[in-house]
Amino acid sequence: RKEVEQDPGPFNVPEGATVAFNCTYSNSASQSFFWYRQDCRKEPKLLMSVYSSGNEDGRFTAQLNRASQYISLLIRDSKLSDSATYLCGESGGYQKVTFGIGTKLQVIP
Amino acid sequence: GAVVSQHPSWVICKSGTSVKIECRSLDFQATTMFWYRQFPKQSLMLMATSNEGSKATYEQGVEKDKFLINHASLTLSTLTVTSAHPEDSSFYICSAAGQGNSPLHFGNGTRLTVT
């Protein structure tokens, strides 16, 4: 079983739609969780860290469910510029992060 | 925010040659840096952890004699791909974080093509 699993997609959604991604992790000792955005042929950029209480940044909401060992990312009012691959990552400490394969999102006009 | 710079952005080399990639933390000191590799349509795979002033820690399956890592200062780590082969062609990305459980920030990546 992979340490971090994501549905690779692609998810094709119309502009303005709400879309949600889930990511499951196998390491019950994981301490930190992150969502990164990666554009084609570019480096990943941090979108947001994921906290136990859940956190929101504008149109983006991230949640953590420790009992079921998954994190989620919700994007509201999708924009064309949101088209990218979204990577989830987990860390058991020492800053070492394991990533999923990424979920590709394509927002359609 | 934290900035990590990587150089070169892309390189094309012939089989058998060595390629050095530099990773610098520009506005913070990084005792630990991480080197990842990403093949097309695949996940970022951690290759090794670079520790300032000590030997790097390699992930299982990564040849330490082929991928030489040097972390001589708190702001610079280098990865040298020795005797490169076409199968080493990939996107190499370094990353670093501040203290504690700060999230990783990535360099801009190096796209290596070995002909």
Interface residues (C-beta under 8 A of the other chain):
Chain A: V4 P8 Q31 S32 F34 R41 K42 E43 P44 K45 L46 S49 L87 G89 S91 G93 Y94 Q95 K96 V97 T98 F99 G100 I101 G102
Chain B: Q6 T32 F34 K41 Q42 S43 L44 L46 T49 F91 I93 S95 A97 N101 S102 P103 L104 H105 F106 G107 N108 G109 R111
